[in-house]
Amino acid sequence: MGRGKIVLRRIDNPASRQVTFSKRRSGLVKKARELSILCDAEVALIIFSSTGKLYDFSSTRYVDLDLSHLDLYMDA
C-alpha cells in the first residue's frame, strides 16, 4: 500500500516553515549531487529563501553560468 497524498499549502508557523525549508533544501542538493554522479551530468542548483538569501550548488568546480536571465525572478 502506498502513502497517501499530502495537500501542499504554505506552512503558517515561521519556525516550522524554516525547518522544512532547510530539510528540503538539503534533500534537493543531495538529489542534484546524485544526478551529477549517476548520469555524469553538470548540474547547477540555485535556491532563494523567502528572505532572499541565495543557496547554490554546482557539480563541477567551474560551471559557466549566464545569470542575467535571473533578474526576472529577482524582481518577482
MOPAC internal coordinates of N, CA, C and O (Angstrom, degrees):
PM7 1SCF
backbone

  N    0.0000 0     0.00 0     0.00 0    0    0    0
  C    1.4476 1     0.00 0     0.00 0    1    0    0
  C    1.5268 1   108.44 1     0.00 0    2    1    0
  O    1.2310 1   120.30 1   -46.62 1    3    2    1
  N    1.3132 1   117.04 1   133.38 1    3    2    1
  C    1.4636 1   122.14 1  -178.67 1    5    3    2
  C    1.5147 1   112.27 1   -83.92 1    6    5    3
  O    1.2310 1   121.43 1    -6.78 1    7    6    5
  N    1.2782 1   114.87 1   173.22 1    7    6    5
  C    1.4613 1   120.66 1   177.37 1    9    7    6
  C    1.5217 1   110.20 1   -76.78 1   10    9    7
  O    1.2310 1   121.02 1   -27.05 1   11   10    9
  N    1.3124 1   115.65 1   152.95 1   11   10    9
  C    1.4537 1   120.32 1   176.72 1   13   11   10
  C    1.5172 1   110.91 1   -76.63 1   14   13   11
  O    1.2310 1   120.55 1   -20.73 1   15   14   13
  N    1.3180 1   116.55 1   159.27 1   15   14   13
  C    1.4603 1   120.91 1   179.06 1   17   15   14
  C    1.5244 1   109.91 1   -77.02 1   18   17   15
  O    1.2310 1   121.32 1   -37.35 1   19   18   17
  N    1.3093 1   115.08 1   142.65 1   19   18   17
  C    1.4574 1   121.69 1   178.05 1   21   19   18
  C    1.5259 1   108.23 1  -104.24 1   22   21   19
  O    1.2310 1   120.99 1   -45.24 1   23   22   21
  N    1.3095 1   115.71 1   134.76 1   23   22   21
  C    1.4607 1   120.20 1   176.70 1   25   23   22
  C    1.5280 1   107.43 1   -76.43 1   26   25   23
  O    1.2310 1   120.61 1   -57.25 1   27   26   25
  N    1.3310 1   116.43 1   122.75 1   27   26   25
  C    1.4584 1   120.61 1   180.00 1   29   27   26
  C    1.5178 1   109.81 1   -88.33 1   30   29   27
  O    1.2310 1   121.15 1   -57.27 1   31   30   29
  N    1.3132 1   115.41 1   122.73 1   31   30   29
  C    1.4513 1   121.66 1   176.03 1   33   31   30
  C    1.5191 1   107.81 1  -152.64 1   34   33   31
  O    1.2310 1   120.96 1   -16.32 1   35   34   33
  N    1.3071 1   115.78 1   163.68 1   35   34   33
  C    1.4681 1   121.50 1  -178.01 1   37   35   34
  C    1.5228 1   110.06 1   -63.05 1   38   37   35
  O    1.2310 1   120.72 1   -42.23 1   39   38   37
  N    1.3328 1   116.22 1   137.77 1   39   38   37
  C    1.4591 1   121.68 1   177.18 1   41   39   38
  C    1.5252 1   107.65 1   -81.58 1   42   41   39
  O    1.2310 1   120.69 1   -55.46 1   43   42   41
  N    1.3249 1   116.30 1   124.54 1   43   42   41
  C    1.4622 1   121.10 1  -174.90 1   45   43   42
  C    1.5301 1   113.20 1   -73.91 1   46   45   43
  O    1.2310 1   120.04 1   140.96 1   47   46   45
  N    1.3171 1   117.53 1   -39.04 1   47   46   45
  C    1.4598 1   122.15 1  -178.04 1   49   47   46
  C    1.5323 1   109.98 1   -74.71 1   50   49   47
  O    1.2310 1   119.56 1   -62.04 1   51   50   49
  N    1.3403 1   118.44 1   117.96 1   51   50   49
  C    1.4769 1   120.69 1  -177.07 1   53   51   50
  C    1.5296 1   113.76 1   -59.75 1   54   53   51
  O    1.2310 1   119.95 1   142.62 1   55   54   53
  N    1.3255 1   117.70 1   -37.38 1   55   54   53
  C    1.4690 1   120.31 1  -179.87 1   57   55   54
  C    1.5249 1   110.54 1   -67.28 1   58   57   55
  O    1.2310 1   120.44 1   135.51 1   59   58   57
  N    1.3213 1   116.77 1   -44.49 1   59   58   57
  C    1.4680 1   120.86 1   178.00 1   61   59   58
  C    1.5195 1   111.01 1   -64.86 1   62   61   59
  O    1.2310 1   120.68 1   141.88 1   63   62   61
  N    1.3263 1   116.30 1   -38.12 1   63   62   61
  C    1.4615 1   121.04 1   179.25 1   65   63   62
  C    1.5276 1   110.43 1   -63.68 1   66   65   63
  O    1.2310 1   120.26 1   138.67 1   67   66   65
  N    1.3403 1   117.11 1   -41.33 1   67   66   65
  C    1.4615 1   121.12 1   179.57 1   69   67   66
  C    1.5281 1   111.26 1   -67.05 1   70   69   67
  O    1.2310 1   120.11 1   138.67 1   71   70   69
  N    1.3214 1   117.39 1   -41.33 1   71   70   69
  C    1.4678 1   121.26 1   178.16 1   73   71   70
  C    1.5213 1   110.00 1   -62.88 1   74   73   71
  O    1.2310 1   120.31 1   135.43 1   75   74   73
  N    1.3223 1   117.01 1   -44.57 1   75   74   73
  C    1.4622 1   121.43 1   178.97 1   77   75   74
  C    1.5213 1   110.74 1   -63.37 1   78   77   75
  O    1.2310 1   120.11 1   137.19 1   79   78   77
  N    1.3260 1   117.40 1   -42.81 1   79   78   77
  C    1.4624 1   121.10 1   178.00 1   81   79   78
  C    1.5224 1   110.53 1   -59.26 1   82   81   79
  O    1.2310 1   120.49 1   134.19 1   83   82   81
  N    1.3170 1   116.67 1   -45.81 1   83   82   81
  C    1.4601 1   121.22 1  -178.45 1   85   83   82
  C    1.5315 1   111.45 1   -62.84 1   86   85   83
  O    1.2310 1   120.42 1   135.02 1   87   86   85
  N    1.3255 1   116.81 1   -44.98 1   87   86   85
  C    1.4680 1   120.82 1  -179.85 1   89   87   86
  C    1.5264 1   111.47 1   -66.16 1   90   89   87
  O    1.2310 1   120.35 1   136.34 1   91   90   89
  N    1.3101 1   116.93 1   -43.66 1   91   90   89
  C    1.4694 1   119.99 1  -179.52 1   93   91   90
  C    1.5222 1   111.73 1   -70.22 1   94   93   91
  O    1.2310 1   120.04 1   145.74 1   95   94   93
  N    1.3256 1   117.53 1   -34.26 1   95   94   93
  C    1.4598 1   120.83 1   175.56 1   97   95   94
  C    1.5255 1   110.03 1   -62.20 1   98   97   95
  O    1.2310 1   120.49 1   136.06 1   99   98   97
  N    1.3211 1   116.66 1   -43.94 1   99   98   97
  C    1.4663 1   120.73 1   177.56 1  101   99   98
  C    1.5218 1   111.02 1   -61.68 1  102  101   99
  O    1.2310 1   120.46 1   139.90 1  103  102  101
  N    1.3323 1   116.72 1   -40.10 1  103  102  101
  C    1.4632 1   120.94 1   178.07 1  105  103  102
  C    1.5183 1   112.39 1   -64.50 1  106  105  103
  O    1.2310 1   120.43 1   139.62 1  107  106  105
  N    1.3314 1   116.78 1   -40.38 1  107  106  105
  C    1.4669 1   120.65 1   178.04 1  109  107  106
  C    1.5242 1   111.63 1   -64.05 1  110  109  107
  O    1.2310 1   120.56 1   138.09 1  111  110  109
  N    1.3297 1   116.54 1   -41.91 1  111  110  109
  C    1.4651 1   120.31 1   178.91 1  113  111  110
  C    1.5197 1   110.15 1   -64.40 1  114  113  111
  O    1.2310 1   120.50 1   138.99 1  115  114  113
  N    1.3231 1   116.65 1   -41.01 1  115  114  113
  C    1.4664 1   120.64 1   178.33 1  117  115  114
  C    1.5245 1   110.60 1   -61.37 1  118  117  115
  O    1.2310 1   120.19 1   134.55 1  119  118  117
  N    1.3188 1   117.24 1   -45.45 1  119  118  117
  C    1.4694 1   121.03 1   179.45 1  121  119  118
  C    1.5256 1   111.54 1   -65.29 1  122  121  119
  O    1.2310 1   120.17 1   141.55 1  123  122  121
  N    1.3281 1   117.28 1   -38.45 1  123  122  121
  C    1.4653 1   120.65 1   177.86 1  125  123  122
  C    1.5245 1   110.21 1   -63.78 1  126  125  123
  O    1.2310 1   120.29 1   138.30 1  127  126  125
  N    1.3304 1   117.05 1   -41.70 1  127  126  125
  C    1.4611 1   121.52 1   178.24 1  129  127  126
  C    1.5303 1   110.37 1   -63.75 1  130  129  127
  O    1.2310 1   120.44 1   135.44 1  131  130  129
  N    1.3320 1   116.76 1   -44.56 1  131  130  129
  C    1.4684 1   120.88 1   178.88 1  133  131  130
  C    1.5251 1   111.03 1   -61.02 1  134  133  131
  O    1.2310 1   120.11 1   136.46 1  135  134  133
  N    1.3283 1   117.39 1   -43.54 1  135  134  133
  C    1.4579 1   121.79 1   179.33 1  137  135  134
  C    1.5225 1   110.77 1   -60.27 1  138  137  135
  O    1.2310 1   120.61 1   137.60 1  139  138  137
  N    1.3176 1   116.44 1   -42.40 1  139  138  137
  C    1.4644 1   119.53 1  -179.11 1  141  139  138
  C    1.5228 1   111.65 1   -66.69 1  142  141  139
  O    1.2310 1   120.26 1   143.84 1  143  142  141
  N    1.3213 1   117.11 1   -36.16 1  143  142  141
  C    1.4652 1   120.64 1  -179.87 1  145  143  142
  C    1.5214 1   111.28 1   -74.91 1  146  145  143
  O    1.2310 1   120.30 1   130.41 1  147  146  145
  N    1.3242 1   117.02 1   -49.59 1  147  146  145
  C    1.4650 1   121.10 1  -175.25 1  149  147  146
  C    1.5193 1   113.01 1   -67.24 1  150  149  147
  O    1.2310 1   120.39 1   142.50 1  151  150  149
  N    1.3168 1   116.86 1   -37.50 1  151  150  149
  C    1.4685 1   120.91 1  -174.31 1  153  151  150
  C    1.5222 1   112.98 1  -106.63 1  154  153  151
  O    1.2310 1   120.03 1  -175.22 1  155  154  153
  N    1.3101 1   117.55 1     4.78 1  155  154  153
  C    1.4592 1   122.45 1  -177.99 1  157  155  154
  C    1.5304 1   110.45 1    50.00 1  158  157  155
  O    1.2310 1   121.61 1  -131.77 1  159  158  157
  N    1.3352 1   114.52 1    48.23 1  159  158  157
  C    1.4648 1   121.00 1  -177.66 1  161  159  158
  C    1.5247 1   109.60 1  -110.59 1  162  161  159
  O    1.2310 1   121.11 1   -29.15 1  163  162  161
  N    1.3211 1   115.47 1   150.85 1  163  162  161
  C    1.4564 1   120.31 1   171.75 1  165  163  162
  C    1.5217 1   107.40 1   -87.31 1  166  165  163
  O    1.2310 1   120.83 1   -59.00 1  167  166  165
  N    1.3140 1   116.02 1   121.00 1  167  166  165
  C    1.4620 1   121.36 1  -175.15 1  169  167  166
  C    1.5227 1   108.95 1  -122.47 1  170  169  167
  O    1.2310 1   120.99 1   -45.56 1  171  170  169
  N    1.3165 1   115.72 1   134.44 1  171  170  169
  C    1.4619 1   121.92 1   173.67 1  173  171  170
  C    1.5216 1   107.59 1  -128.02 1  174  173  171
  O    1.2310 1   120.79 1   -45.01 1  175  174  173
  N    1.3191 1   116.10 1   134.99 1  175  174  173
  C    1.4572 1   121.96 1  -177.76 1  177  175  174
  C    1.5232 1   108.11 1  -128.40 1  178  177  175
  O    1.2310 1   120.80 1   -51.14 1  179  178  177
  N    1.3176 1   116.07 1   128.86 1  179  178  177
  C    1.4618 1   121.64 1   178.51 1  181  179  178
  C    1.5201 1   107.80 1  -125.65 1  182  181  179
  O    1.2310 1   120.83 1   -53.67 1  183  182  181
  N    1.3308 1   116.01 1   126.33 1  183  182  181
  C    1.4631 1   121.76 1  -179.11 1  185  183  182
  C    1.5254 1   108.19 1  -129.31 1  186  185  183
  O    1.2310 1   120.64 1   -47.36 1  187  186  185
  N    1.3235 1   116.37 1   132.64 1  187  186  185
  C    1.4575 1   121.96 1   173.36 1  189  187  186
  C    1.5255 1   108.27 1  -110.52 1  190  189  187
  O    1.2310 1   120.25 1   -50.49 1  191  190  189
  N    1.3191 1   117.13 1   129.51 1  191  190  189
  C    1.4576 1   120.88 1   177.34 1  193  191  190
  C    1.5263 1   109.34 1   -76.72 1  194  193  191
  O    1.2310 1   120.78 1    -5.54 1  195  194  193
  N    1.3177 1   116.11 1   174.46 1  195  194  193
  C    1.4676 1   120.21 1   179.52 1  197  195  194
  C    1.5271 1   111.31 1   -66.82 1  198  197  195
  O    1.2310 1   120.34 1   159.93 1  199  198  197
  N    1.3284 1   116.96 1   -20.07 1  199  198  197
  C    1.4646 1   120.92 1   177.47 1  201  199  198
  C    1.5202 1   111.99 1   -90.84 1  202  201  199
  O    1.2310 1   120.41 1   178.26 1  203  202  201
  N    1.3350 1   116.83 1    -1.74 1  203  202  201
  C    1.4537 1   121.01 1   178.16 1  205  203  202
  C    1.5134 1   114.67 1    93.14 1  206  205  203
  O    1.2310 1   120.13 1  -175.81 1  207  206  205
  N    1.3374 1   117.35 1     4.19 1  207  206  205
  C    1.4621 1   120.14 1   179.57 1  209  207  206
  C    1.5270 1   109.46 1   -73.16 1  210  209  207
  O    1.2310 1   121.27 1   -41.52 1  211  210  209
  N    1.3303 1   115.17 1   138.48 1  211  210  209
  C    1.4562 1   122.18 1  -177.43 1  213  211  210
  C    1.5222 1   110.10 1   -94.37 1  214  213  211
  O    1.2310 1   120.73 1   -48.41 1  215  214  213
  N    1.3299 1   116.22 1   131.59 1  215  214  213
  C    1.4614 1   123.48 1   171.93 1  217  215  214
  C    1.5193 1   106.11 1  -123.17 1  218  217  215
  O    1.2310 1   120.63 1   -45.40 1  219  218  217
  N    1.3214 1   116.40 1   134.60 1  219  218  217
  C    1.4584 1   118.40 1  -178.65 1  221  219  218
  C    1.5211 1   110.93 1  -138.84 1  222  221  219
  O    1.2310 1   121.49 1   -21.76 1  223  222  221
  N    1.3182 1   114.76 1   158.24 1  223  222  221
  C    1.4577 1   123.08 1   176.38 1  225  223  222
  C    1.5186 1   107.44 1  -142.83 1  226  225  223
  O    1.2310 1   121.03 1   -39.79 1  227  226  225
  N    1.3068 1   115.64 1   140.21 1  227  226  225
  C    1.4541 1   121.17 1   176.10 1  229  227  226
  C    1.5179 1   108.18 1  -137.05 1  230  229  227
  O    1.2310 1   120.63 1   -47.51 1  231  230  229
  N    1.3281 1   116.39 1   132.49 1  231  230  229
  C    1.4582 1   120.32 1  -178.33 1  233  231  230
  C    1.5191 1   112.18 1   -75.81 1  234  233  231
  O    1.2310 1   120.31 1   157.49 1  235  234  233
  N    1.3149 1   117.01 1   -22.51 1  235  234  233
  C    1.4574 1   120.41 1   176.99 1  237  235  234
  C    1.5177 1   108.50 1  -118.19 1  238  237  235
  O    1.2310 1   121.39 1   -19.70 1  239  238  237
  N    1.2758 1   114.95 1   160.30 1  239  238  237
  C    1.4567 1   119.22 1  -176.77 1  241  239  238
  C    1.5214 1   111.86 1   -67.53 1  242  241  239
  O    1.2310 1   121.04 1   144.12 1  243  242  241
  N    1.3084 1   115.61 1   -35.88 1  243  242  241
  C    1.4616 1   120.28 1  -175.80 1  245  243  242
  C    1.5211 1   110.05 1  -123.88 1  246  245  243
  O    1.2310 1   120.52 1   -93.24 1  247  246  245
  N    1.3047 1   116.62 1    86.76 1  247  246  245
  C    1.4599 1   120.58 1   174.18 1  249  247  246
  C    1.5173 1   106.72 1   -97.71 1  250  249  247
  O    1.2310 1   121.06 1   -58.97 1  251  250  249
  N    1.3167 1   115.58 1   121.03 1  251  250  249
  C    1.4609 1   121.34 1  -177.84 1  253  251  250
  C    1.5231 1   108.39 1   -87.70 1  254  253  251
  O    1.2310 1   120.22 1   -78.66 1  255  254  253
  N    1.3278 1   117.19 1   101.34 1  255  254  253
  C    1.4608 1   121.85 1  -176.61 1  257  255  254
  C    1.5192 1   110.67 1  -110.75 1  258  257  255
  O    1.2310 1   121.36 1   -39.85 1  259  258  257
  N    1.3064 1   115.00 1   140.15 1  259  258  257
  C    1.4542 1   120.77 1   171.39 1  261  259  258
  C    1.5274 1   106.89 1   -96.99 1  262  261  259
  O    1.2310 1   120.32 1   -77.68 1  263  262  261
  N    1.3140 1   117.00 1   102.32 1  263  262  261
  C    1.4580 1   121.77 1  -174.41 1  265  263  262
  C    1.5202 1   113.15 1   -91.43 1  266  265  263
  O    1.2310 1   120.06 1  -172.14 1  267  266  265
  N    1.3238 1   117.50 1     7.86 1  267  266  265
  C    1.4602 1   119.58 1  -177.24 1  269  267  266
  C    1.5263 1   112.21 1   -64.43 1  270  269  267
  O    1.2310 1   120.02 1   148.33 1  271  270  269
  N    1.3309 1   117.57 1   -31.67 1  271  270  269
  C    1.4654 1   119.62 1  -179.53 1  273  271  270
  C    1.5267 1   112.30 1   -73.91 1  274  273  271
  O    1.2310 1   119.49 1   169.68 1  275  274  273
  N    1.3244 1   118.59 1   -10.32 1  275  274  273
  C    1.4570 1   120.99 1   178.68 1  277  275  274
  C    1.5242 1   112.56 1   -74.04 1  278  277  275
  O    1.2310 1   119.99 1   166.53 1  279  278  277
  N    1.3177 1   117.62 1   -13.47 1  279  278  277
  C    1.4601 1   120.54 1   177.65 1  281  279  278
  C    1.5249 1   111.40 1   -58.21 1  282  281  279
  O    1.2310 1   120.29 1   149.55 1  283  282  281
  N    1.3107 1   117.05 1   -30.45 1  283  282  281
  C    1.4637 1   120.96 1   178.11 1  285  283  282
  C    1.5180 1   110.94 1   -61.69 1  286  285  283
  O    1.2310 1   120.39 1   142.42 1  287  286  285
  N    1.3372 1   116.85 1   -37.58 1  287  286  285
  C    1.4515 1   120.85 1  -177.24 1  289  287  286
  C    1.5262 1   112.18 1   -84.39 1  290  289  287
  O    1.2310 1   120.32 1   153.49 1  291  290  289
  N    1.2970 1   116.99 1   -26.51 1  291  290  289
  C    1.4594 1   120.53 1   179.89 1  293  291  290
  C    1.5259 1   111.21 1   -68.09 1  294  293  291
  O    1.2310 1   120.07 1   147.83 1  295  294  293
  N    1.3284 1   117.47 1   -32.17 1  295  294  293
  C    1.4597 1   121.35 1  -178.84 1  297  295  294
  C    1.5210 1   112.74 1   -82.18 1  298  297  295
  O    1.2310 1   120.11 1   164.01 1  299  298  297
  N    1.3230 1   117.40 1   -15.99 1  299  298  297
  C    1.4695 1   121.25 1  -176.38 1  301  299  298
  C    1.5110 1   112.27 1   -73.96 1  302  301  299
  O    1.2310 1   120.10 1   180.00 1  303  302  301

